Amino acid sequence: MHKISISLSGHQTSISLEHEFCDVLKTIAKQQNTSVAAIIKQIDDTRKPESNLSSEIRIWTLKQLLKTPK
């Protein structure tokens, strides 16, 4: 597991993700010319309040991979 520390809406938080998800997030951020923090903020801004942020990040990452042409 890898911890990502980030500030969301002015509050410091940390998210635990498997290394593989972190690697994919970094790759997607580089491809989109943005930061991992910006992607996580976007996910956080659009998720339902009762949903788990780490789970939402995993789902978002998988969806991005499924959209990528092979």
N, CA, C and O atoms as a Tripos MOL2 file, in Angstrom:
@<TRIPOS>MOLECULE
protein
  280   279    70     0     0
PROTEIN
NO_CHARGES

@<TRIPOS>ATOM
      1 N           0.8430   -1.1810    0.0000 N.3       1 MET1
      2 CA          0.0000    0.0000    0.0000 C.3       1 MET1
      3 C           0.8890    1.2460    0.0000 C.2       1 MET1
      4 O           1.9880    1.2730    0.5550 O.2       1 MET1
      5 N           0.3530    2.2590   -0.6480 N.am      2 HIS2
      6 CA          1.0560    3.5300   -0.7550 C.3       2 HIS2
      7 C           0.1230    4.6210   -0.2570 C.2       2 HIS2
      8 O          -1.0510    4.6560   -0.6260 O.2       2 HIS2
      9 N           0.6450    5.5180    0.5850 N.am      3 LYS3
     10 CA         -0.1630    6.6200    1.0960 C.3       3 LYS3
     11 C           0.1040    7.8630    0.2750 C.2       3 LYS3
     12 O           1.2520    8.2110    0.0010 O.2       3 LYS3
     13 N          -0.9710    8.5300   -0.1120 N.am      4 ILE4
     14 CA         -0.8810    9.8020   -0.8190 C.3       4 ILE4
     15 C          -1.4530   10.8580    0.1190 C.2       4 ILE4
     16 O          -2.6050   10.7610    0.5410 O.2       4 ILE4
     17 N          -0.6540   11.8610    0.4410 N.am      5 SER5
     18 CA         -1.1320   12.9720    1.2590 C.3       5 SER5
     19 C          -1.5520   14.0970    0.3320 C.2       5 SER5
     20 O          -0.8360   14.4410   -0.6090 O.2       5 SER5
     21 N          -2.7220   14.6700    0.6050 N.am      6 ILE6
     22 CA         -3.2790   15.6900   -0.2750 C.3       6 ILE6
     23 C          -4.1590   16.6330    0.5400 C.2       6 ILE6
     24 O          -4.7160   16.2490    1.5680 O.2       6 ILE6
     25 N          -4.2730   17.8590    0.0690 N.am      7 SER7
     26 CA         -5.1740   18.8240    0.6780 C.3       7 SER7
     27 C          -6.4300   18.8990   -0.1800 C.2       7 SER7
     28 O          -6.3600   19.2260   -1.3650 O.2       7 SER7
     29 N          -7.5730   18.5980    0.4170 N.am      8 LEU8
     30 CA         -8.8610   18.6600   -0.2740 C.3       8 LEU8
     31 C          -9.7590   19.6440    0.4570 C.2       8 LEU8
     32 O         -10.0570   19.4690    1.6390 O.2       8 LEU8
     33 N         -10.1800   20.6600   -0.2420 N.am      9 SER9
     34 CA        -11.0460   21.6960    0.3470 C.3       9 SER9
     35 C         -10.4330   22.2870    1.6100 C.2       9 SER9
     36 O         -11.1300   22.5740    2.5830 O.2       9 SER9
     37 N          -9.1220   22.4630    1.5740 N.am     10 GLY10
     38 CA         -8.4230   23.0750    2.6970 C.3      10 GLY10
     39 C          -8.1230   22.1420    3.8560 C.2      10 GLY10
     40 O          -7.5940   22.5820    4.8770 O.2      10 GLY10
     41 N          -8.4470   20.8690    3.7210 N.am     11 HIS11
     42 CA         -8.1900   19.9050    4.7850 C.3      11 HIS11
     43 C          -7.1780   18.8650    4.3070 C.2      11 HIS11
     44 O          -7.3120   18.2960    3.2230 O.2      11 HIS11
     45 N          -6.1820   18.6360    5.1240 N.am     12 GLN12
     46 CA         -5.1700   17.6440    4.7940 C.3      12 GLN12
     47 C          -5.7440   16.2420    5.0310 C.2      12 GLN12
     48 O          -6.3530   15.9750    6.0670 O.2      12 GLN12
     49 N          -5.5420   15.3690    4.0680 N.am     13 THR13
     50 CA         -6.0030   13.9870    4.2020 C.3      13 THR13
     51 C          -4.9960   13.0630    3.5430 C.2      13 THR13
     52 O          -4.1820   13.5050    2.7320 O.2      13 THR13
     53 N          -5.0470   11.8040    3.8810 N.am     14 SER14
     54 CA         -4.1920   10.8320    3.2050 C.3      14 SER14
     55 C          -5.0550    9.6750    2.7220 C.2      14 SER14
     56 O          -6.0400    9.2880    3.3520 O.2      14 SER14
     57 N          -4.6450    9.1450    1.5850 N.am     15 ILE15
     58 CA         -5.3860    8.0810    0.9290 C.3      15 ILE15
     59 C          -4.4390    6.9060    0.7480 C.2      15 ILE15
     60 O          -3.3040    7.0880    0.3060 O.2      15 ILE15
     61 N          -4.8840    5.7180    1.0800 N.am     16 SER16
     62 CA         -4.0740    4.5190    0.8780 C.3      16 SER16
     63 C          -4.5440    3.7910   -0.3650 C.2      16 SER16
     64 O          -5.7150    3.4350   -0.4960 O.2      16 SER16
     65 N          -3.6010    3.5790   -1.2790 N.am     17 LEU17
     66 CA         -3.8870    2.8550   -2.5160 C.3      17 LEU17
     67 C          -2.7750    1.8510   -2.7800 C.2      17 LEU17
     68 O          -1.6350    2.0420   -2.3580 O.2      17 LEU17
     69 N          -3.1140    0.8040   -3.4670 N.am     18 GLU18
     70 CA         -2.1080   -0.1580   -3.8900 C.3      18 GLU18
     71 C          -1.1360    0.5460   -4.8490 C.2      18 GLU18
     72 O          -1.5130    1.4690   -5.5710 O.2      18 GLU18
     73 N           0.1110    0.0880   -4.8380 N.am     19 HIS19
     74 CA          1.1510    0.7060   -5.6780 C.3      19 HIS19
     75 C           0.7480    0.7240   -7.1490 C.2      19 HIS19
     76 O           1.0390    1.6810   -7.8680 O.2      19 HIS19
     77 N           0.0860   -0.3230   -7.5870 N.am     20 GLU20
     78 CA         -0.3160   -0.4030   -8.9960 C.3      20 GLU20
     79 C          -1.2700    0.7350   -9.3750 C.2      20 GLU20
     80 O          -1.1490    1.3130  -10.4550 O.2      20 GLU20
     81 N          -2.2110    1.0530   -8.4930 N.am     21 PHE21
     82 CA         -3.1320    2.1540   -8.7680 C.3      21 PHE21
     83 C          -2.3900    3.4900   -8.7600 C.2      21 PHE21
     84 O          -2.6750    4.3640   -9.5770 O.2      21 PHE21
     85 N          -1.4550    3.6440   -7.8530 N.am     22 CYS22
     86 CA         -0.6600    4.8820   -7.8210 C.3      22 CYS22
     87 C           0.1330    5.0450   -9.1050 C.2      22 CYS22
     88 O           0.2120    6.1410   -9.6600 O.2      22 CYS22
     89 N           0.7160    3.9590   -9.5720 N.am     23 ASP23
     90 CA          1.4960    4.0180  -10.8200 C.3      23 ASP23
     91 C           0.6170    4.4250  -12.0020 C.2      23 ASP23
     92 O           1.0160    5.2470  -12.8270 O.2      23 ASP23
     93 N          -0.5770    3.8430  -12.0760 N.am     24 VAL24
     94 CA         -1.4850    4.1730  -13.1750 C.3      24 VAL24
     95 C          -1.9490    5.6250  -13.0570 C.2      24 VAL24
     96 O          -2.0210    6.3300  -14.0640 O.2      24 VAL24
     97 N          -2.2600    6.0780  -11.8550 N.am     25 LEU25
     98 CA         -2.6590    7.4740  -11.6600 C.3      25 LEU25
     99 C          -1.5630    8.4250  -12.1400 C.2      25 LEU25
    100 O          -1.8470    9.4140  -12.8160 O.2      25 LEU25
    101 N          -0.3250    8.1280  -11.7930 N.am     26 LYS26
    102 CA          0.7970    8.9650  -12.2280 C.3      26 LYS26
    103 C           0.9140    8.9800  -13.7420 C.2      26 LYS26
    104 O           1.1650   10.0290  -14.3340 O.2      26 LYS26
    105 N           0.7360    7.8410  -14.3670 N.am     27 THR27
    106 CA          0.8150    7.7510  -15.8290 C.3      27 THR27
    107 C          -0.3010    8.5690  -16.4720 C.2      27 THR27
    108 O          -0.0530    9.3200  -17.4160 O.2      27 THR27
    109 N          -1.5260    8.4300  -15.9690 N.am     28 ILE28
    110 CA         -2.6570    9.1780  -16.5170 C.3      28 ILE28
    111 C          -2.4410   10.6820  -16.3140 C.2      28 ILE28
    112 O          -2.7040   11.4730  -17.2200 O.2      28 ILE28
    113 N          -1.9690   11.0720  -15.1450 N.am     29 ALA29
    114 CA         -1.7150   12.4920  -14.8810 C.3      29 ALA29
    115 C          -0.7010   13.0540  -15.8780 C.2      29 ALA29
    116 O          -0.8680   14.1600  -16.3910 O.2      29 ALA29
    117 N           0.3350   12.2900  -16.1390 N.am     30 LYS30
    118 CA          1.3550   12.7290  -17.0960 C.3      30 LYS30
    119 C           0.7530   12.8500  -18.4940 C.2      30 LYS30
    120 O           1.0210   13.8230  -19.1980 O.2      30 LYS30
    121 N          -0.0520   11.8770  -18.9020 N.am     31 GLN31
    122 CA         -0.6900   11.8990  -20.2190 C.3      31 GLN31
    123 C          -1.6350   13.0860  -20.3630 C.2      31 GLN31
    124 O          -1.7620   13.6550  -21.4470 O.2      31 GLN31
    125 N          -2.2920   13.4550  -19.2780 N.am     32 GLN32
    126 CA         -3.2630   14.5510  -19.3080 C.3      32 GLN32
    127 C          -2.6250   15.8960  -18.9510 C.2      32 GLN32
    128 O          -3.3060   16.9180  -18.8640 O.2      32 GLN32
    129 N          -1.3160   15.8740  -18.7470 N.am     33 ASN33
    130 CA         -0.5710   17.0910  -18.3980 C.3      33 ASN33
    131 C          -1.1630   17.7790  -17.1590 C.2      33 ASN33
    132 O          -1.3820   18.9900  -17.1400 O.2      33 ASN33
    133 N          -1.4120   16.9720  -16.1400 N.am     34 THR34
    134 CA         -1.9600   17.4740  -14.8860 C.3      34 THR34
    135 C          -1.2620   16.7500  -13.7360 C.2      34 THR34
    136 O          -0.3110   16.0020  -13.9620 O.2      34 THR34
    137 N          -1.7160   16.9610  -12.5350 N.am     35 SER35
    138 CA         -1.1160   16.3090  -11.3720 C.3      35 SER35
    139 C          -2.0550   15.2410  -10.8060 C.2      35 SER35
    140 O          -3.2610   15.2540  -11.0510 O.2      35 SER35
    141 N          -1.4760   14.3320  -10.0550 N.am     36 VAL36
    142 CA         -2.2820   13.3190   -9.3590 C.3      36 VAL36
    143 C          -3.2410   14.0200   -8.3990 C.2      36 VAL36
    144 O          -4.3990   13.6220   -8.2730 O.2      36 VAL36
    145 N          -2.7620   15.0550   -7.7270 N.am     37 ALA37
    146 CA         -3.6120   15.7940   -6.7850 C.3      37 ALA37
    147 C          -4.8210   16.4010   -7.4950 C.2      37 ALA37
    148 O          -5.9260   16.3950   -6.9510 O.2      37 ALA37
    149 N          -4.6220   16.9250   -8.7060 N.am     38 ALA38
    150 CA         -5.7300   17.5220   -9.4560 C.3      38 ALA38
    151 C          -6.7550   16.4620   -9.8400 C.2      38 ALA38
    152 O          -7.9590   16.7110   -9.7920 O.2      38 ALA38
    153 N          -6.2770   15.2800  -10.2190 N.am     39 ILE39
    154 CA         -7.1920   14.1850  -10.5650 C.3      39 ILE39
    155 C          -7.9840   13.7630   -9.3290 C.2      39 ILE39
    156 O          -9.1990   13.5800   -9.4050 O.2      39 ILE39
    157 N          -7.3160   13.6120   -8.2110 N.am     40 ILE40
    158 CA         -8.0000   13.2030   -6.9740 C.3      40 ILE40
    159 C          -9.0200   14.2560   -6.5620 C.2      40 ILE40
    160 O         -10.1170   13.9100   -6.1230 O.2      40 ILE40
    161 N          -8.6780   15.5350   -6.6950 N.am     41 LYS41
    162 CA         -9.6340   16.6040   -6.3680 C.3      41 LYS41
    163 C         -10.8590   16.5120   -7.2710 C.2      41 LYS41
    164 O         -11.9850   16.6680   -6.7990 O.2      41 LYS41
    165 N         -10.6570   16.2610   -8.5540 N.am     42 GLN42
    166 CA        -11.7710   16.1240   -9.4980 C.3      42 GLN42
    167 C         -12.6790   14.9570   -9.0840 C.2      42 GLN42
    168 O         -13.9040   15.0780   -9.0940 O.2      42 GLN42
    169 N         -12.0640   13.8380   -8.7250 N.am     43 ILE43
    170 CA        -12.8360   12.6710   -8.2850 C.3      43 ILE43
    171 C         -13.6020   13.0000   -7.0090 C.2      43 ILE43
    172 O         -14.7790   12.6630   -6.8780 O.2      43 ILE43
    173 N         -12.9280   13.6600   -6.0720 N.am     44 ASP44
    174 CA        -13.5530   14.0230   -4.8020 C.3      44 ASP44
    175 C         -14.7230   14.9840   -5.0130 C.2      44 ASP44
    176 O         -15.7580   14.8630   -4.3570 O.2      44 ASP44
    177 N         -14.5570   15.9280   -5.9220 N.am     45 ASP45
    178 CA        -15.6060   16.9160   -6.1830 C.3      45 ASP45
    179 C         -16.8580   16.3130   -6.7970 C.2      45 ASP45
    180 O         -17.9450   16.8710   -6.6520 O.2      45 ASP45
    181 N         -16.7230   15.1770   -7.4850 N.am     46 THR46
    182 CA        -17.8660   14.5940   -8.1920 C.3      46 THR46
    183 C         -18.4470   13.3490   -7.5180 C.2      46 THR46
    184 O         -19.4500   12.8080   -7.9830 O.2      46 THR46
    185 N         -17.8350   12.8970   -6.4420 N.am     47 ARG47
    186 CA        -18.3410   11.6730   -5.8040 C.3      47 ARG47
    187 C         -19.4750   11.9890   -4.8390 C.2      47 ARG47
    188 O         -19.6190   13.1160   -4.3650 O.2      47 ARG47
    189 N         -20.2700   10.9700   -4.5620 N.am     48 LYS48
    190 CA        -21.3330   11.0960   -3.5710 C.3      48 LYS48
    191 C         -20.7010   11.1400   -2.1840 C.2      48 LYS48
    192 O         -19.7170   10.4450   -1.9350 O.2      48 LYS48
    193 N         -21.2540   11.9490   -1.2770 N.am     49 PRO49
    194 CA        -20.6560   12.0980    0.0540 C.3      49 PRO49
    195 C         -20.4870   10.7840    0.8220 C.2      49 PRO49
    196 O         -19.5600   10.6400    1.6200 O.2      49 PRO49
    197 N         -21.3820    9.8370    0.5780 N.am     50 GLU50
    198 CA        -21.3050    8.5740    1.3360 C.3      50 GLU50
    199 C         -20.3150    7.5810    0.7390 C.2      50 GLU50
    200 O         -20.0510    6.5380    1.3370 O.2      50 GLU50
    201 N         -19.7670    7.8910   -0.4310 N.am     51 SER51
    202 CA        -18.8370    6.9510   -1.0590 C.3      51 SER51
    203 C         -17.4220    7.1420   -0.5200 C.2      51 SER51
    204 O         -17.0490    8.2290   -0.0770 O.2      51 SER51
    205 N         -16.6600    6.0830   -0.5680 N.am     52 ASN52
    206 CA        -15.2870    6.0750   -0.0720 C.3      52 ASN52
    207 C         -14.3550    6.6120   -1.1570 C.2      52 ASN52
    208 O         -14.3850    6.1350   -2.2920 O.2      52 ASN52
    209 N         -13.5280    7.6010   -0.8160 N.am     53 LEU53
    210 CA        -12.6730    8.2390   -1.8090 C.3      53 LEU53
    211 C         -11.6780    7.2600   -2.4210 C.2      53 LEU53
    212 O         -11.4790    7.2740   -3.6360 O.2      53 LEU53
    213 N         -11.0580    6.4260   -1.6240 N.am     54 SER54
    214 CA        -10.1030    5.4570   -2.1740 C.3      54 SER54
    215 C         -10.7780    4.5230   -3.1720 C.2      54 SER54
    216 O         -10.2110    4.2140   -4.2200 O.2      54 SER54
    217 N         -11.9690    4.0810   -2.8520 N.am     55 SER55
    218 CA        -12.7150    3.2150   -3.7800 C.3      55 SER55
    219 C         -13.0690    3.9560   -5.0580 C.2      55 SER55
    220 O         -12.9660    3.3990   -6.1510 O.2      55 SER55
    221 N         -13.4820    5.1990   -4.9280 N.am     56 GLU56
    222 CA        -13.8240    6.0020   -6.1020 C.3      56 GLU56
    223 C         -12.6050    6.2110   -7.0040 C.2      56 GLU56
    224 O         -12.7330    6.2170   -8.2290 O.2      56 GLU56
    225 N         -11.4330    6.3800   -6.4090 N.am     57 ILE57
    226 CA        -10.2020    6.5400   -7.1900 C.3      57 ILE57
    227 C          -9.9050    5.2530   -7.9530 C.2      57 ILE57
    228 O          -9.5380    5.2980   -9.1270 O.2      57 ILE57
    229 N         -10.0600    4.1080   -7.2930 N.am     58 ARG58
    230 CA         -9.8300    2.8310   -7.9700 C.3      58 ARG58
    231 C         -10.7880    2.6490   -9.1460 C.2      58 ARG58
    232 O         -10.3750    2.2430  -10.2330 O.2      58 ARG58
    233 N         -12.0690    2.9510   -8.9260 N.am     59 ILE59
    234 CA        -13.0730    2.8070   -9.9860 C.3      59 ILE59
    235 C         -12.7530    3.7550  -11.1390 C.2      59 ILE59
    236 O         -12.8050    3.3480  -12.3000 O.2      59 ILE59
    237 N         -12.4230    5.0100  -10.8390 N.am     60 TRP60
    238 CA        -12.0890    5.9860  -11.8700 C.3      60 TRP60
    239 C         -10.8890    5.5110  -12.6870 C.2      60 TRP60
    240 O         -10.8800    5.6130  -13.9140 O.2      60 TRP60
    241 N          -9.8830    4.9940  -11.9950 N.am     61 THR61
    242 CA         -8.6770    4.5090  -12.6670 C.3      61 THR61
    243 C          -9.0050    3.3470  -13.6000 C.2      61 THR61
    244 O          -8.5290    3.3180  -14.7350 O.2      61 THR61
    245 N          -9.7980    2.4020  -13.1480 N.am     62 LEU62
    246 CA        -10.1890    1.2840  -13.9820 C.3      62 LEU62
    247 C         -10.9730    1.7470  -15.2130 C.2      62 LEU62
    248 O         -10.7540    1.2520  -16.3180 O.2      62 LEU62
    249 N         -11.8830    2.6960  -15.0130 N.am     63 LYS63
    250 CA        -12.6520    3.2250  -16.1390 C.3      63 LYS63
    251 C         -11.7290    3.8840  -17.1720 C.2      63 LYS63
    252 O         -11.9300    3.7380  -18.3780 O.2      63 LYS63
    253 N         -10.7270    4.6020  -16.6900 N.am     64 GLN64
    254 CA         -9.7720    5.2360  -17.6050 C.3      64 GLN64
    255 C          -9.0090    4.1960  -18.3950 C.2      64 GLN64
    256 O          -8.7810    4.3660  -19.5920 O.2      64 GLN64
    257 N          -8.6140    3.1230  -17.7390 N.am     65 LEU65
    258 CA         -7.8840    2.0660  -18.4270 C.3      65 LEU65
    259 C          -8.7540    1.3700  -19.4620 C.2      65 LEU65
    260 O          -8.2690    0.9890  -20.5270 O.2      65 LEU65
    261 N         -10.0230    1.2050  -19.1600 N.am     66 LEU66
    262 CA        -10.9420    0.5510  -20.1050 C.3      66 LEU66
    263 C         -11.1990    1.4260  -21.3330 C.2      66 LEU66
    264 O         -11.4940    0.9000  -22.4060 O.2      66 LEU66
    265 N         -11.0930    2.7510  -21.1970 N.am     67 LYS67
    266 CA        -11.2830    3.6640  -22.3090 C.3      67 LYS67
    267 C         -10.0540    3.7330  -23.2190 C.2      67 LYS67
    268 O         -10.1550    4.1480  -24.3740 O.2      67 LYS67
    269 N          -8.9050    3.3270  -22.6980 N.am     68 THR68
    270 CA         -7.6440    3.4400  -23.4470 C.3      68 THR68
    271 C          -7.5950    2.3960  -24.5490 C.2      68 THR68
    272 O          -7.7600    1.2060  -24.2780 O.2      68 THR68
    273 N          -7.3670    2.8260  -25.8070 N.am     69 PRO69
    274 CA         -7.2390    1.8490  -26.8930 C.3      69 PRO69
    275 C          -5.9990    0.9910  -26.7000 C.2      69 PRO69
    276 O          -4.9710    1.4710  -26.2210 O.2      69 PRO69
    277 N          -6.0980   -0.2410  -27.0620 N.am     70 LYS70
    278 CA         -4.9820   -1.1740  -26.8730 C.3      70 LYS70
    279 C          -4.1510   -1.2540  -28.1310 C.2      70 LYS70
    280 O          -3.1630   -1.9870  -28.1730 O.2      70 LYS70
@<TRIPOS>BOND
     1     1     2 1
     2     2     3 1
     3     3     4 2
     4     3     5 am
     5     5     6 1
     6     6     7 1
     7     7     8 2
     8     7     9 am
     9     9    10 1
    10    10    11 1
    11    11    12 2
    12    11    13 am
    13    13    14 1
    14    14    15 1
    15    15    16 2
    16    15    17 am
    17    17    18 1
    18    18    19 1
    19    19    20 2
    20    19    21 am
    21    21    22 1
    22    22    23 1
    23    23    24 2
    24    23    25 am
    25    25    26 1
    26    26    27 1
    27    27    28 2
    28    27    29 am
    29    29    30 1
    30    30    31 1
    31    31    32 2
    32    31    33 am
    33    33    34 1
    34    34    35 1
    35    35    36 2
    36    35    37 am
    37    37    38 1
    38    38    39 1
    39    39    40 2
    40    39    41 am
    41    41    42 1
    42    42    43 1
    43    43    44 2
    44    43    45 am
    45    45    46 1
    46    46    47 1
    47    47    48 2
    48    47    49 am
    49    49    50 1
    50    50    51 1
    51    51    52 2
    52    51    53 am
    53    53    54 1
    54    54    55 1
    55    55    56 2
    56    55    57 am
    57    57    58 1
    58    58    59 1
    59    59    60 2
    60    59    61 am
    61    61    62 1
    62    62    63 1
    63    63    64 2
    64    63    65 am
    65    65    66 1
    66    66    67 1
    67    67    68 2
    68    67    69 am
    69    69    70 1
    70    70    71 1
    71    71    72 2
    72    71    73 am
    73    73    74 1
    74    74    75 1
    75    75    76 2
    76    75    77 am
    77    77    78 1
    78    78    79 1
    79    79    80 2
    80    79    81 am
    81    81    82 1
    82    82    83 1
    83    83    84 2
    84    83    85 am
    85    85    86 1
    86    86    87 1
    87    87    88 2
    88    87    89 am
    89    89    90 1
    90    90    91 1
    91    91    92 2
    92    91    93 am
    93    93    94 1
    94    94    95 1
    95    95    96 2
    96    95    97 am
    97    97    98 1
    98    98    99 1
    99    99   100 2
   100    99   101 am
   101   101   102 1
   102   102   103 1
   103   103   104 2
   104   103   105 am
   105   105   106 1
   106   106   107 1
   107   107   108 2
   108   107   109 am
   109   109   110 1
   110   110   111 1
   111   111   112 2
   112   111   113 am
   113   113   114 1
   114   114   115 1
   115   115   116 2
   116   115   117 am
   117   117   118 1
   118   118   119 1
   119   119   120 2
   120   119   121 am
   121   121   122 1
   122   122   123 1
   123   123   124 2
   124   123   125 am
   125   125   126 1
   126   126   127 1
   127   127   128 2
   128   127   129 am
   129   129   130 1
   130   130   131 1
   131   131   132 2
   132   131   133 am
   133   133   134 1
   134   134   135 1
   135   135   136 2
   136   135   137 am
   137   137   138 1
   138   138   139 1
   139   139   140 2
   140   139   141 am
   141   141   142 1
   142   142   143 1
   143   143   144 2
   144   143   145 am
   145   145   146 1
   146   146   147 1
   147   147   148 2
   148   147   149 am
   149   149   150 1
   150   150   151 1
   151   151   152 2
   152   151   153 am
   153   153   154 1
   154   154   155 1
   155   155   156 2
   156   155   157 am
   157   157   158 1
   158   158   159 1
   159   159   160 2
   160   159   161 am
   161   161   162 1
   162   162   163 1
   163   163   164 2
   164   163   165 am
   165   165   166 1
   166   166   167 1
   167   167   168 2
   168   167   169 am
   169   169   170 1
   170   170   171 1
   171   171   172 2
   172   171   173 am
   173   173   174 1
   174   174   175 1
   175   175   176 2
   176   175   177 am
   177   177   178 1
   178   178   179 1
   179   179   180 2
   180   179   181 am
   181   181   182 1
   182   182   183 1
   183   183   184 2
   184   183   185 am
   185   185   186 1
   186   186   187 1
   187   187   188 2
   188   187   189 am
   189   189   190 1
   190   190   191 1
   191   191   192 2
   192   191   193 am
   193   193   194 1
   194   194   195 1
   195   195   196 2
   196   195   197 am
   197   197   198 1
   198   198   199 1
   199   199   200 2
   200   199   201 am
   201   201   202 1
   202   202   203 1
   203   203   204 2
   204   203   205 am
   205   205   206 1
   206   206   207 1
   207   207   208 2
   208   207   209 am
   209   209   210 1
   210   210   211 1
   211   211   212 2
   212   211   213 am
   213   213   214 1
   214   214   215 1
   215   215   216 2
   216   215   217 am
   217   217   218 1
   218   218   219 1
   219   219   220 2
   220   219   221 am
   221   221   222 1
   222   222   223 1
   223   223   224 2
   224   223   225 am
   225   225   226 1
   226   226   227 1
   227   227   228 2
   228   227   229 am
   229   229   230 1
   230   230   231 1
   231   231   232 2
   232   231   233 am
   233   233   234 1
   234   234   235 1
   235   235   236 2
   236   235   237 am
   237   237   238 1
   238   238   239 1
   239   239   240 2
   240   239   241 am
   241   241   242 1
   242   242   243 1
   243   243   244 2
   244   243   245 am
   245   245   246 1
   246   246   247 1
   247   247   248 2
   248   247   249 am
   249   249   250 1
   250   250   251 1
   251   251   252 2
   252   251   253 am
   253   253   254 1
   254   254   255 1
   255   255   256 2
   256   255   257 am
   257   257   258 1
   258   258   259 1
   259   259   260 2
   260   259   261 am
   261   261   262 1
   262   262   263 1
   263   263   264 2
   264   263   265 am
   265   265   266 1
   266   266   267 1
   267   267   268 2
   268   267   269 am
   269   269   270 1
   270   270   271 1
   271   271   272 2
   272   271   273 am
   273   273   274 1
   274   274   275 1
   275   275   276 2
   276   275   277 am
   277   277   278 1
   278   278   279 1
   279   279   280 2
@<TRIPOS>SUBSTRUCTURE
     1 MET1         2 RESIDUE 1 A MET
     2 HIS2         6 RESIDUE 1 A HIS
     3 LYS3        10 RESIDUE 1 A LYS
     4 ILE4        14 RESIDUE 1 A ILE
     5 SER5        18 RESIDUE 1 A SER
     6 ILE6        22 RESIDUE 1 A ILE
     7 SER7        26 RESIDUE 1 A SER
     8 LEU8        30 RESIDUE 1 A LEU
     9 SER9        34 RESIDUE 1 A SER
    10 GLY10       38 RESIDUE 1 A GLY
    11 HIS11       42 RESIDUE 1 A HIS
    12 GLN12       46 RESIDUE 1 A GLN
    13 THR13       50 RESIDUE 1 A THR
    14 SER14       54 RESIDUE 1 A SER
    15 ILE15       58 RESIDUE 1 A ILE
    16 SER16       62 RESIDUE 1 A SER
    17 LEU17       66 RESIDUE 1 A LEU
    18 GLU18       70 RESIDUE 1 A GLU
    19 HIS19       74 RESIDUE 1 A HIS
    20 GLU20       78 RESIDUE 1 A GLU
    21 PHE21       82 RESIDUE 1 A PHE
    22 CYS22       86 RESIDUE 1 A CYS
    23 ASP23       90 RESIDUE 1 A ASP
    24 VAL24       94 RESIDUE 1 A VAL
    25 LEU25       98 RESIDUE 1 A LEU
    26 LYS26      102 RESIDUE 1 A LYS
    27 THR27      106 RESIDUE 1 A THR
    28 ILE28      110 RESIDUE 1 A ILE
    29 ALA29      114 RESIDUE 1 A ALA
    30 LYS30      118 RESIDUE 1 A LYS
    31 GLN31      122 RESIDUE 1 A GLN
    32 GLN32      126 RESIDUE 1 A GLN
    33 ASN33      130 RESIDUE 1 A ASN
    34 THR34      134 RESIDUE 1 A THR
    35 SER35      138 RESIDUE 1 A SER
    36 VAL36      142 RESIDUE 1 A VAL
    37 ALA37      146 RESIDUE 1 A ALA
    38 ALA38      150 RESIDUE 1 A ALA
    39 ILE39      154 RESIDUE 1 A ILE
    40 ILE40      158 RESIDUE 1 A ILE
    41 LYS41      162 RESIDUE 1 A LYS
    42 GLN42      166 RESIDUE 1 A GLN
    43 ILE43      170 RESIDUE 1 A ILE
    44 ASP44      174 RESIDUE 1 A ASP
    45 ASP45      178 RESIDUE 1 A ASP
    46 THR46      182 RESIDUE 1 A THR
    47 ARG47      186 RESIDUE 1 A ARG
    48 LYS48      190 RESIDUE 1 A LYS
    49 PRO49      194 RESIDUE 1 A PRO
    50 GLU50      198 RESIDUE 1 A GLU
    51 SER51      202 RESIDUE 1 A SER
    52 ASN52      206 RESIDUE 1 A ASN
    53 LEU53      210 RESIDUE 1 A LEU
    54 SER54      214 RESIDUE 1 A SER
    55 SER55      218 RESIDUE 1 A SER
    56 GLU56      222 RESIDUE 1 A GLU
    57 ILE57      226 RESIDUE 1 A ILE
    58 ARG58      230 RESIDUE 1 A ARG
    59 ILE59      234 RESIDUE 1 A ILE
    60 TRP60      238 RESIDUE 1 A TRP
    61 THR61      242 RESIDUE 1 A THR
    62 LEU62      246 RESIDUE 1 A LEU
    63 LYS63      250 RESIDUE 1 A LYS
    64 GLN64      254 RESIDUE 1 A GLN
    65 LEU65      258 RESIDUE 1 A LEU
    66 LEU66      262 RESIDUE 1 A LEU
    67 LYS67      266 RESIDUE 1 A LYS
    68 THR68      270 RESIDUE 1 A THR
    69 PRO69      274 RESIDUE 1 A PRO
    70 LYS70      278 RESIDUE 1 A LYS
